[in-house]
Amino acid sequence: MPKAKKEIEMCQYADHYLSFDYDPGGLTNIMHSFENMVVLAILLNRTLVIPKPKPMYLLNYGPIFHKKSVPGTSSIDEFYDWDRLTKFVRTTRD
C-alpha cells in the first residue's frame, strides 16, 4: 500500500483527541493557537478538547488593570461562532 494512502487511512479513527490550552500571552496569541488546533483537528480527524473557562491575560488580568484583577473568566467559545465551528470539527470540554 502506498505510504500516502496508509497515512490517510490512519487519520480516519474518530476516537482520538487533540487538546488545546490557553497560551499565557494575549488574546491574539490565544486565537491564533486555537485556529491552528482547529485546522489540525480537522486534518487529523480528532475531537478537539476545549479547556474550561479561566482568566485570560489582558482580558481578566494584566498590566492594563493596574495590579487589580477583573473578576471572572473567559472562554475561547466567546470569540467564535460555535454553532458553525462545530459543523466542521468535533469538540468536547476538558
DSSP file with accessible surface (Angstrom, degrees, kcal/mol):
  #  RESIDUE AA STRUCTURE BP1 BP2  ACC     N-H-->O    O-->H-N    N-H-->O    O-->H-N    TCO  KAPPA ALPHA  PHI   PSI    X-CA   Y-CA   Z-CA
    1    1 A M              0   0  144      0, 0.0     5,-0.0     0, 0.0     0, 0.0   0.000 360.0 360.0 360.0 133.2    0.0    0.0    0.0
    2    2 A P     >  -     0   0   91      0, 0.0     4,-2.1     0, 0.0     5,-0.2  -0.270 360.0-120.2 -59.7 147.5    1.4    3.4   -0.9
    3    3 A K  H  > S+     0   0  157      1,-0.2     4,-2.3     2,-0.2     5,-0.2   0.893 110.3  53.1 -58.1 -43.4    2.6    5.5    2.1
    4    4 A A  H  > S+     0   0   63      1,-0.2     4,-2.1     2,-0.2    -1,-0.2   0.917 109.5  48.2 -61.8 -42.9    0.1    8.4    1.4
    5    5 A K  H  > S+     0   0  116      1,-0.2     4,-2.3     2,-0.2    -1,-0.2   0.910 110.5  51.7 -65.4 -39.1   -2.9    6.1    1.3
    6    6 A K  H  X S+     0   0  122     -4,-2.1     4,-2.0     1,-0.2    -2,-0.2   0.919 109.6  49.9 -63.0 -41.6   -1.8    4.4    4.5
    7    7 A E  H  X S+     0   0   97     -4,-2.3     4,-1.2     2,-0.2    -1,-0.2   0.893 109.5  51.3 -65.9 -37.7   -1.4    7.8    6.3
    8    8 A I  H  < S+     0   0  105     -4,-2.1     3,-0.5     1,-0.2     4,-0.2   0.933 109.8  49.5 -65.3 -42.4   -4.9    8.8    5.1
    9    9 A E  H >< S+     0   0   78     -4,-2.3     3,-1.4     1,-0.2    -1,-0.2   0.883 106.1  56.8 -64.6 -35.3   -6.4    5.6    6.5
   10   10 A M  H >< S+     0   0  107     -4,-2.0     3,-0.8     1,-0.3    -1,-0.2   0.833 101.8  57.6 -64.5 -28.6   -4.7    6.1    9.8
   11   11 A C  T 3< S+     0   0   36     -4,-1.2    -1,-0.3    -3,-0.5    -2,-0.2   0.459  85.7  81.3 -82.2   0.5   -6.4    9.5   10.1
   12   12 A Q  T <   +     0   0  126     -3,-1.4     2,-0.5    -4,-0.2    -1,-0.2   0.431  60.9 110.3 -89.0   2.8   -9.8    8.0    9.9
   13   13 A Y    <   -     0   0  136     -3,-0.8     3,-0.4    31,-0.2    -3,-0.0  -0.665  47.6-169.7 -79.6 126.9  -10.0    7.0   13.5
   14   14 A A  S    S+     0   0   53     -2,-0.5    -1,-0.1     1,-0.2    33,-0.1   0.484  70.1  76.6 -97.7  -3.3  -12.6    9.2   15.3
   15   15 A D  S    S+     0   0  112     31,-0.1     2,-0.3     2,-0.1    -1,-0.2   0.118  74.7  99.3 -98.0  24.9  -11.9    8.2   18.9
   16   16 A H        -     0   0   76     -3,-0.4    31,-2.5    29,-0.4     2,-0.3  -0.806  58.8-147.4-109.5 155.2   -8.7   10.2   19.2
   17   17 A Y  E     -a   47   0A 146     -2,-0.3     2,-0.4    29,-0.2    31,-0.2  -0.853  11.5-156.6-124.8 154.1   -8.4   13.7   20.8
   18   18 A L  E     -a   48   0A  38     29,-2.6    31,-3.0    -2,-0.3     2,-0.4  -0.996  23.0-145.0-128.3 120.7   -6.4   16.8   20.4
   19   19 A S  E     -a   49   0A  80     -2,-0.4     2,-0.4    29,-0.2    31,-0.1  -0.702  11.8-166.3 -95.1 138.5   -6.1   19.0   23.4
   20   20 A F        +     0   0    8     29,-2.0     2,-0.3    -2,-0.4    14,-0.0  -0.959   8.0 177.3-119.7 138.5   -6.0   22.8   23.4
   21   21 A D        -     0   0   94     -2,-0.4     2,-0.1    29,-0.1    29,-0.0  -0.977  36.9 -91.7-137.0 154.4   -5.0   25.0   26.3
   22   22 A Y        -     0   0   24     -2,-0.3     8,-0.1     1,-0.1     9,-0.0  -0.361  33.5-128.3 -67.7 140.6   -4.6   28.8   26.6
   23   23 A D        -     0   0   63      3,-0.1    34,-0.3     1,-0.1     7,-0.1  -0.574  20.2-123.2 -78.9 146.5   -1.3   30.4   25.9
   24   24 A P  S    S+     0   0  106      0, 0.0    -1,-0.1     0, 0.0    -2,-0.1   0.549  87.9  89.5 -71.5  -0.3   -0.2   32.8   28.7
   25   25 A G  S    S-     0   0   15      1,-0.2    32,-0.4     2,-0.1    -2,-0.0  -0.005  89.4 -66.3 -80.8-167.4    0.0   35.5   26.0
   26   26 A G     >  -     0   0   15     30,-0.1     4,-2.0     1,-0.1     3,-0.2  -0.037  56.4 -86.1 -77.0-179.2   -2.7   37.9   24.9
   27   27 A L  H  > S+     0   0   46     30,-0.3     4,-2.9     1,-0.2     5,-0.2   0.865 124.0  57.0 -59.6 -40.0   -5.9   37.2   23.1
   28   28 A T  H  > S+     0   0   92      1,-0.2     4,-2.5     2,-0.2    -1,-0.2   0.931 108.5  47.1 -60.4 -43.8   -4.4   37.4   19.6
   29   29 A N  H  > S+     0   0   85     -3,-0.2     4,-2.4     2,-0.2    -1,-0.2   0.905 112.6  50.0 -62.8 -41.5   -1.9   34.6   20.5
   30   30 A I  H  X S+     0   0    1     -4,-2.0     4,-2.6     2,-0.2    -2,-0.2   0.935 111.8  47.4 -63.3 -44.7   -4.7   32.5   22.0
   31   31 A M  H  X S+     0   0   47     -4,-2.9     4,-2.7     2,-0.2    -2,-0.2   0.915 111.9  49.4 -66.5 -40.6   -6.9   32.9   18.9
   32   32 A H  H  X S+     0   0  105     -4,-2.5     4,-2.1    -5,-0.2    -1,-0.2   0.927 112.8  47.8 -63.4 -43.9   -4.0   32.1   16.5
   33   33 A S  H  X S+     0   0   41     -4,-2.4     4,-2.1    -5,-0.2    -2,-0.2   0.914 112.4  49.3 -62.2 -44.0   -3.2   29.0   18.6
   34   34 A F  H  X S+     0   0    1     -4,-2.6     4,-2.3     2,-0.2    -2,-0.2   0.927 109.4  51.1 -63.1 -44.2   -6.8   27.9   18.7
   35   35 A E  H  X S+     0   0   81     -4,-2.7     4,-2.1     1,-0.2    -1,-0.2   0.893 109.6  51.0 -62.9 -38.0   -7.3   28.3   15.0
   36   36 A N  H  X S+     0   0  104     -4,-2.1     4,-2.4     1,-0.2    -1,-0.2   0.905 109.8  50.2 -63.5 -40.6   -4.2   26.2   14.3
   37   37 A M  H  X S+     0   0   37     -4,-2.1     4,-2.6     2,-0.2    -2,-0.2   0.873 107.6  53.8 -67.6 -34.9   -5.6   23.5   16.6
   38   38 A V  H  X S+     0   0   14     -4,-2.3     4,-2.3     2,-0.2    -2,-0.2   0.946 109.6  47.8 -62.8 -46.0   -8.9   23.6   14.8
   39   39 A V  H  X S+     0   0   80     -4,-2.1     4,-2.8     1,-0.2     5,-0.2   0.936 113.2  48.1 -61.3 -45.3   -7.2   23.0   11.4
   40   40 A L  H  X S+     0   0   76     -4,-2.4     4,-2.7     1,-0.2    -1,-0.2   0.911 109.9  52.3 -62.1 -42.1   -5.1   20.2   12.9
   41   41 A A  H  X>S+     0   0    1     -4,-2.6     5,-2.5     2,-0.2     4,-0.5   0.906 112.2  45.9 -62.4 -39.2   -8.2   18.5   14.4
   42   42 A I  H ><5S+     0   0   81     -4,-2.3     3,-0.8     3,-0.2    -2,-0.2   0.953 115.3  45.5 -67.7 -48.6  -10.0   18.6   11.1
   43   43 A L  H 3<5S+     0   0  124     -4,-2.8    -2,-0.2     1,-0.2    -1,-0.2   0.863 120.4  39.5 -63.9 -36.5   -7.0   17.3    9.1
   44   44 A L  H 3<5S-     0   0   63     -4,-2.7    -1,-0.2    -5,-0.2    -2,-0.2   0.399 107.5-123.5 -94.8   1.7   -6.3   14.5   11.6
   45   45 A N  T <<5 +     0   0   50     -3,-0.8   -29,-0.4    -4,-0.5     2,-0.3   0.937  59.9 148.7  55.2  52.9   -9.9   13.7   12.3
   46   46 A R      < -     0   0   54     -5,-2.5     2,-0.5    -6,-0.2    44,-0.4  -0.801  54.1-113.6-114.1 156.1   -9.6   14.3   16.0
   47   47 A T  E     -a   17   0A  13    -31,-2.5   -29,-2.6    -2,-0.3     2,-0.5  -0.787  34.9-131.6 -85.1 127.6  -12.0   15.6   18.6
   48   48 A L  E     -ab  18  91A   0     42,-3.1    44,-2.0    -2,-0.5     2,-0.6  -0.709  13.1-145.5 -86.8 122.8  -10.8   19.0   19.9
   49   49 A V  E     -ab  19  92A  19    -31,-3.0   -29,-2.0    -2,-0.5    44,-0.2  -0.810  13.0-156.4 -91.9 119.7  -10.7   19.2   23.7
   50   50 A I  E     - b   0  93A   2     42,-3.3    44,-2.8    -2,-0.6   -29,-0.1  -0.806  16.2-122.8 -97.9 133.2  -11.6   22.8   24.8
   51   51 A P        -     0   0    4      0, 0.0    25,-0.2     0, 0.0     3,-0.1  -0.289  32.3 -94.6 -71.7 160.0  -10.4   23.9   28.3
   52   52 A K        -     0   0  135      1,-0.1    22,-0.1    23,-0.1    41,-0.0  -0.320  56.2 -82.9 -65.0 153.4  -12.7   25.1   31.0
   53   53 A P        +     0   0   61      0, 0.0    22,-0.2     0, 0.0    -1,-0.1  -0.315  63.3 158.5 -58.5 140.0  -13.2   28.9   31.2
   54   54 A K  B     -C   74   0B  75     20,-2.0    20,-2.0    -3,-0.1    19,-0.1  -0.960  48.2 -64.9-155.0 166.5  -10.4   30.6   33.1
   55   55 A P        -     0   0   67      0, 0.0     2,-0.4     0, 0.0    18,-0.1  -0.324  49.0-151.1 -59.9 137.0   -8.9   34.1   33.4
   56   56 A M    >>> -     0   0    3     19,-0.0     4,-3.0     6,-0.0     3,-1.8  -0.933  24.4-101.2-112.4 140.0   -7.1   35.3   30.2
   57   57 A Y  B 345S+d   61   0C  74     -2,-0.4   -30,-0.3   -32,-0.4     5,-0.2  -0.281 106.1   7.4 -59.0 134.0   -4.2   37.7   30.1
   58   58 A L  T 345S+     0   0   64      3,-3.4    -1,-0.3   -32,-0.1     4,-0.1   0.327 127.1  63.9  70.4  -3.5   -5.2   41.2   29.2
   59   59 A L  T <45S+     0   0   59     -3,-1.8    -2,-0.2     2,-0.2    -1,-0.1   0.715 123.9   7.6-106.1 -41.0   -8.9   40.3   29.4
   60   60 A N  T  <5S+     0   0   12     -4,-3.0    10,-2.2     1,-0.3     2,-0.3   0.522 136.0   2.2-117.0 -14.9   -9.2   39.4   33.1
   61   61 A Y  B   <S+d   57   0C  90     -5,-0.9    -3,-3.4     8,-0.2    -1,-0.3  -0.975  74.2  97.5-161.8 168.1   -5.8   40.5   34.4
   62   62 A G  S > >S-     0   0   18     -2,-0.3     3,-1.7    -5,-0.2     5,-0.5  -0.766  80.2 -48.0 134.9-176.8   -2.5   42.1   33.4
   63   63 A P  G > 5S+     0   0   84      0, 0.0     3,-1.5     0, 0.0    -1,-0.1   0.775 122.6  64.1 -63.7 -27.1   -0.7   45.4   33.4
   64   64 A I  G 3 5S+     0   0  105      1,-0.3    -2,-0.0    -3,-0.1     0, 0.0   0.664  94.8  61.9 -73.4 -11.5   -3.6   47.4   32.0
   65   65 A F  G X 5S-     0   0   39     -3,-1.7     3,-1.2     3,-0.0    -1,-0.3   0.320 109.1-122.8 -94.8   8.9   -5.6   46.7   35.1
   66   66 A H  T < 5S-     0   0  157     -3,-1.5    -2,-0.1     1,-0.3     3,-0.1   0.918  71.0 -50.4  50.8  50.4   -3.0   48.5   37.3
   67   67 A K  T 3 <S+     0   0  217     -5,-0.5     2,-0.4     1,-0.2    -1,-0.3   0.671 115.9 110.5  66.1  17.6   -2.4   45.4   39.5
   68   68 A K    <   -     0   0  149     -3,-1.2     2,-0.3    -6,-0.3    -1,-0.2  -0.961  62.7-131.4-119.0 146.7   -6.0   44.8   40.2
   69   69 A S        -     0   0   86     -2,-0.4    -8,-0.2    -8,-0.1    -9,-0.0  -0.716   8.8-132.8 -98.3 142.1   -7.8   41.8   38.8
   70   70 A V        -     0   0   55    -10,-2.2   -11,-0.0    -2,-0.3    -5,-0.0  -0.837  34.7-117.2 -89.3 124.3  -11.2   41.8   37.0
   71   71 A P  S    S+     0   0  119      0, 0.0     2,-0.2     0, 0.0    -1,-0.0  -0.287  71.6  43.2 -62.7 149.4  -13.4   39.1   38.4
   72   72 A G  S    S-     0   0   51      2,-0.0     2,-0.3   -17,-0.0    -2,-0.1  -0.450  71.7 -99.5 112.3 176.9  -14.5   36.4   36.2
   73   73 A T        -     0   0   71     -2,-0.2     2,-0.3   -18,-0.1     0, 0.0  -0.859  20.1-137.9-132.6 166.9  -13.1   34.1   33.5
   74   74 A S  B     -C   54   0B  10    -20,-2.0   -20,-2.0    -2,-0.3     2,-0.4  -0.926  10.8-153.8-126.1 154.4  -13.2   34.0   29.7
   75   75 A S    >   -     0   0    3     -2,-0.3     3,-1.9   -22,-0.2     4,-0.2  -0.958  24.6-125.1-129.2 148.0  -13.7   31.1   27.4
   76   76 A I  G >  S+     0   0    0     -2,-0.4     3,-1.7     1,-0.3     4,-0.2   0.817 107.3  66.8 -62.0 -27.5  -12.5   30.6   23.8
   77   77 A D  G 3  S+     0   0   48      1,-0.3     3,-0.5     2,-0.2     5,-0.3   0.596  84.7  72.5 -75.2  -4.0  -16.0   30.0   22.7
   78   78 A E  G <  S+     0   0  116     -3,-1.9    -1,-0.3     1,-0.2    -2,-0.2   0.669  99.1  47.9 -75.6 -15.7  -17.0   33.6   23.4
   79   79 A F  S <  S+     0   0   65     -3,-1.7     2,-0.3    -4,-0.2    -1,-0.2   0.382 107.7  55.6-109.0   0.7  -14.9   34.7   20.4
   80   80 A Y  S    S-     0   0   51     -3,-0.5     2,-1.4    -4,-0.2     3,-0.1  -0.933  87.6-103.9-133.6 158.3  -16.2   32.3   17.7
   81   81 A D     >  -     0   0   99     -2,-0.3     4,-2.4     1,-0.2     5,-0.2  -0.675  41.2-172.4 -78.9  93.5  -19.5   31.2   16.1
   82   82 A W  H  > S+     0   0   51     -2,-1.4     4,-2.4    -5,-0.3    -1,-0.2   0.857  76.4  55.5 -65.9 -36.8  -19.6   27.9   18.0
   83   83 A D  H  4 S+     0   0  126      1,-0.2     4,-0.3     2,-0.2    -1,-0.2   0.920 113.3  42.2 -62.4 -41.9  -22.6   26.5   16.1
   84   84 A R  H >4 S+     0   0  160      1,-0.2     3,-1.2     2,-0.2     4,-0.4   0.908 113.0  52.8 -71.1 -41.9  -20.9   27.0   12.8
   85   85 A L  H >X S+     0   0   29     -4,-2.4     3,-2.0     1,-0.3     4,-1.4   0.913 102.7  57.7 -61.4 -41.2  -17.5   25.8   14.0
   86   86 A T  T 3< S+     0   0   58     -4,-2.4    -1,-0.3     1,-0.3    -2,-0.2   0.569  92.3  70.0 -73.6  -4.6  -18.9   22.5   15.4
   87   87 A K  T <4 S+     0   0  168     -3,-1.2    -1,-0.3    -4,-0.3    -2,-0.2   0.708 110.6  33.0 -74.8 -21.5  -20.2   21.7   11.9
   88   88 A F  T <4 S+     0   0  131     -3,-2.0     2,-0.4    -4,-0.4    -2,-0.2   0.676 125.6  30.3-107.7 -25.5  -16.6   21.2   10.9
   89   89 A V  S  < S-     0   0    8     -4,-1.4     2,-0.3   -44,-0.0    -1,-0.3  -0.999  73.4-123.7-141.3 138.6  -14.9   19.8   14.0
   90   90 A R        -     0   0   97    -44,-0.4   -42,-3.1    -2,-0.4     2,-0.3  -0.636  35.6-172.8 -77.0 139.5  -16.0   17.7   16.9
   91   91 A T  E     +b   48   0A  42     -2,-0.3     2,-0.3   -44,-0.2   -42,-0.2  -0.933  14.3 177.8-132.1 158.2  -15.4   19.4   20.3
   92   92 A T  E     -b   49   0A  65    -44,-2.0   -42,-3.3    -2,-0.3     2,-0.3  -0.964  31.6-105.7-149.6 160.2  -15.7   18.4   23.9
   93   93 A R  E      b   50   0A  97     -2,-0.3   -41,-0.1   -44,-0.2   -44,-0.0  -0.659 360.0 360.0 -90.4 147.8  -14.9   20.2   27.2
   94   94 A D              0   0  117    -44,-2.8    -1,-0.1    -2,-0.3   -75,-0.0  -0.370 360.0 360.0 -67.4 360.0  -11.9   19.4   29.4
